[in-house]
Amino acid sequence: MAPLLAAMFSYVCLCPHLCPPPAVECPAHSHYNVCGSACPPSCGPQPEVCPEACVEGCFCDPGYVHSGKECVIKEKGCGCNHDDSYYLPGETFWADSLCNQRCVCDAGTQKVKCKQAGCRKGEKCSVVDGVQGCVPVGFKTCSTHGDPHYTSFDGRRFDFQGNCVYKLAGVCGDQSGLEPFEIKLENNNRGNKRVSYAKVVTVKVHGNTYILSVDLPGRVL
């Protein structure tokens, strides 16, 4: 009897008005709809022809439109439409294939502002993961391990027995366009005060902090 009831429930649920809504958390100013428009109002360009079939998902409340993953009031929260593409408020992008013109979507005016720019020395203009930008021509590596043995970005190797917290790498000064980050190493004595060992590595990037410690092997805090 149970399989029959399950089959009947599955059949009934083909009709969206009879199915219980799933536990879906929608963003602010939006709601879940099992059968909504395939072309909901948005800040970006709208298609000339919209499919008649409905879609399931989160849809903006009346008075709001989609802007990326958020629902905003069109007159206040939308970004910029530029060359048939939509950009979020404050979003920056390259306007040409040679990275000669850098643009930003002005949140106040909902207009794109551009200025002459270019890639730095050691960078090239390229498309990575579908995004155009200035990327390094090559990469360098620095490393440290154990009884502090260091290899710097230029390939030089040396030992340093300092017993403190040291900055291994990071963005120096005002480097516009580079993501700020910082990597610090804490050295510690273990029985012998003349020798120190790498104990804790702290990485700060994208507003997050990650800690690796010899006291907690295999874990990232």
C-alpha positions as CSV (number, residue, x, y, z in Angstrom):
1,M,0.0,0.0,0.0
2,A,2.9,2.4,0.9
3,P,4.4,2.3,-2.6
4,L,1.0,3.0,-4.1
5,L,0.5,6.0,-1.9
6,A,4.0,7.3,-2.8
7,A,3.3,6.9,-6.5
8,M,-0.1,8.7,-6.1
9,F,1.6,11.6,-4.2
10,S,4.3,11.9,-6.9
11,Y,1.5,12.0,-9.6
12,V,-0.5,14.6,-7.7
13,C,2.7,16.8,-7.2
14,L,2.9,17.1,-11.0
15,C,0.4,19.9,-10.4
16,P,2.4,22.7,-8.7
17,H,-0.7,24.1,-6.9
18,L,-1.1,20.9,-4.8
19,C,2.6,20.4,-3.9
20,P,3.9,21.7,-0.5
21,P,6.5,24.4,-1.1
22,P,10.1,23.3,-0.4
23,A,12.1,24.8,2.4
24,V,13.9,27.4,0.3
25,E,15.5,30.5,1.8
26,C,15.2,33.4,-0.6
27,P,17.2,36.7,-0.5
28,A,15.7,39.8,1.1
29,H,12.7,41.3,-0.8
30,S,12.0,38.1,-2.6
31,H,9.8,35.0,-2.3
32,Y,9.7,31.4,-3.6
33,N,7.4,30.5,-6.5
34,V,7.1,27.1,-8.0
35,C,6.0,28.5,-11.3
36,G,7.3,32.0,-12.0
37,S,8.2,33.9,-15.2
38,A,11.3,32.7,-17.1
39,C,12.1,36.4,-17.7
40,P,11.4,38.2,-14.4
41,P,11.9,42.0,-14.2
42,S,15.6,42.9,-13.8
43,C,18.0,45.8,-14.0
44,G,19.8,44.2,-17.0
45,P,18.6,44.0,-20.6
46,Q,15.4,42.0,-21.1
47,P,15.1,39.4,-23.9
48,E,12.9,40.3,-26.9
49,V,11.1,37.0,-26.7
50,C,10.5,35.2,-23.4
51,P,9.8,31.4,-23.2
52,E,6.2,30.6,-22.2
53,A,7.2,27.9,-19.8
54,C,7.4,28.9,-16.2
55,V,10.4,28.2,-13.9
56,E,10.8,27.4,-10.2
57,G,12.8,29.6,-7.8
58,C,13.1,32.9,-5.9
59,F,11.4,35.9,-7.4
60,C,11.5,39.6,-6.4
61,D,8.6,41.0,-4.4
62,P,6.4,43.7,-6.2
63,G,8.3,46.9,-6.6
64,Y,11.7,45.2,-6.7
65,V,13.8,43.8,-9.6
66,H,16.7,41.4,-9.9
67,S,20.3,42.9,-9.7
68,G,22.7,40.0,-9.7
69,K,21.7,37.8,-6.8
70,E,19.8,40.6,-5.0
71,C,16.4,42.3,-5.3
72,V,16.5,46.1,-5.4
73,I,14.4,49.1,-6.2
74,K,15.1,49.9,-9.9
75,E,15.5,53.6,-9.5
76,K,17.8,53.3,-6.5
77,G,19.7,50.0,-6.5
78,C,20.4,49.1,-10.1
79,G,23.8,49.2,-11.7
80,C,24.7,50.0,-15.3
81,N,23.8,48.7,-18.7
82,H,26.7,49.1,-21.1
83,D,27.2,47.5,-24.6
84,D,24.4,45.0,-24.0
85,S,25.9,43.9,-20.7
86,Y,24.9,44.6,-17.1
87,Y,27.3,45.6,-14.4
88,L,26.6,45.8,-10.6
89,P,27.1,49.2,-8.8
90,G,30.7,49.7,-8.2
91,E,31.8,46.9,-10.5
92,T,34.9,47.5,-12.5
93,F,35.8,46.0,-15.9
94,W,38.0,46.4,-19.0
95,A,36.1,48.0,-21.9
96,D,38.4,46.7,-24.7
97,S,40.3,43.5,-25.5
98,L,43.7,45.1,-25.0
99,C,43.1,46.3,-21.4
100,N,43.6,49.9,-22.4
101,Q,40.4,51.3,-20.9
102,R,39.2,50.6,-17.4
103,C,35.6,51.3,-16.5
104,V,33.5,51.4,-13.3
105,C,29.7,51.4,-12.8
106,D,28.9,54.6,-10.9
107,A,26.3,53.7,-8.3
108,G,25.0,57.2,-8.0
109,T,24.4,57.9,-11.7
110,Q,23.9,54.3,-12.9
111,K,26.3,55.3,-15.7
112,V,29.7,53.8,-16.7
113,K,32.8,55.9,-16.3
114,C,36.0,54.9,-18.2
115,K,39.6,56.1,-18.2
116,Q,42.8,55.1,-19.9
117,A,44.7,52.4,-18.1
118,G,46.9,49.4,-18.8
119,C,48.6,46.3,-17.4
120,R,51.7,46.6,-15.2
121,K,55.1,45.4,-16.0
122,G,55.2,41.6,-15.8
123,E,51.5,41.4,-16.7
124,K,49.6,40.7,-19.9
125,C,46.0,41.2,-20.9
126,S,44.2,37.9,-21.1
127,V,40.9,36.1,-20.4
128,V,40.9,33.7,-17.4
129,D,37.8,31.7,-16.4
130,G,35.8,33.9,-18.7
131,V,36.9,37.2,-17.1
132,Q,39.3,39.6,-18.9
133,G,42.0,41.2,-17.0
134,C,45.7,41.8,-16.4
135,V,47.3,38.5,-15.3
136,P,50.9,37.7,-14.4
137,V,53.2,36.6,-17.2
138,G,54.8,34.2,-14.7
139,F,54.7,33.3,-11.0
140,K,57.4,33.2,-8.3
141,T,57.2,31.2,-5.0
142,C,58.6,31.8,-1.5
143,S,58.6,29.1,1.1
144,T,59.6,28.3,4.7
145,H,59.7,25.0,6.6
146,G,60.9,23.3,9.7
147,D,64.0,24.7,11.5
148,P,63.4,27.9,9.6
149,H,64.7,27.4,6.1
150,Y,63.6,30.1,3.8
151,T,63.5,30.4,0.0
152,S,62.6,33.9,-1.2
153,F,60.9,35.0,-4.4
154,D,64.2,35.5,-6.1
155,G,65.3,31.9,-5.3
156,R,67.8,32.7,-2.6
157,R,67.9,30.2,0.3
158,F,68.8,31.1,3.9
159,D,68.2,30.2,7.6
160,F,66.8,32.6,10.2
161,Q,66.4,31.7,13.8
162,G,64.4,34.7,15.0
163,N,61.7,33.9,17.6
164,C,58.8,36.1,16.8
165,V,55.9,36.7,14.2
166,Y,57.1,37.7,10.7
167,K,55.4,38.9,7.6
168,L,56.3,36.4,4.8
169,A,54.3,38.0,1.9
170,G,51.7,40.6,1.2
171,V,50.7,43.6,-0.9
172,C,53.0,46.6,-0.2
173,G,51.8,50.2,-0.4
174,D,48.9,51.4,-2.5
175,Q,48.6,48.8,-5.3
176,S,45.3,49.6,-7.0
177,G,43.7,46.6,-8.6
178,L,45.6,44.0,-6.5
179,E,43.7,42.0,-3.9
180,P,45.1,42.8,-0.4
181,F,46.5,39.8,1.4
182,E,49.0,39.0,4.2
183,I,50.8,35.8,5.2
184,K,52.5,35.8,8.6
185,L,54.7,33.1,10.2
186,E,55.2,32.6,14.0
187,N,58.5,31.0,15.0
188,N,58.9,29.3,18.3
189,N,61.8,27.7,20.4
190,R,61.5,24.1,21.2
191,G,63.9,23.2,24.0
192,N,66.9,24.8,22.4
193,K,66.9,28.7,22.5
194,R,69.4,28.8,19.7
195,V,67.1,27.2,17.3
196,S,63.5,28.1,16.3
197,Y,60.9,26.3,14.4
198,A,57.9,27.3,12.2
199,K,54.8,27.0,14.5
200,V,51.9,29.0,13.1
201,V,51.0,30.3,9.6
202,T,48.3,32.9,9.3
203,V,46.8,33.9,6.0
204,K,44.4,36.9,5.6
205,V,42.6,37.4,2.2
206,H,39.2,38.3,1.0
207,G,38.2,39.4,4.5
208,N,38.9,35.9,5.9
209,T,41.6,34.6,8.2
210,Y,43.0,31.1,8.0
211,I,45.4,29.6,10.6
212,L,47.6,26.5,10.3
213,S,49.4,25.3,13.5
214,V,51.7,22.4,14.3
215,D,49.6,21.9,17.4
216,L,46.6,21.0,15.2
217,P,48.0,19.0,12.3
218,G,45.7,18.5,9.3
219,R,43.3,21.3,10.4
220,V,42.7,24.8,9.1
221,L,41.1,27.3,11.6
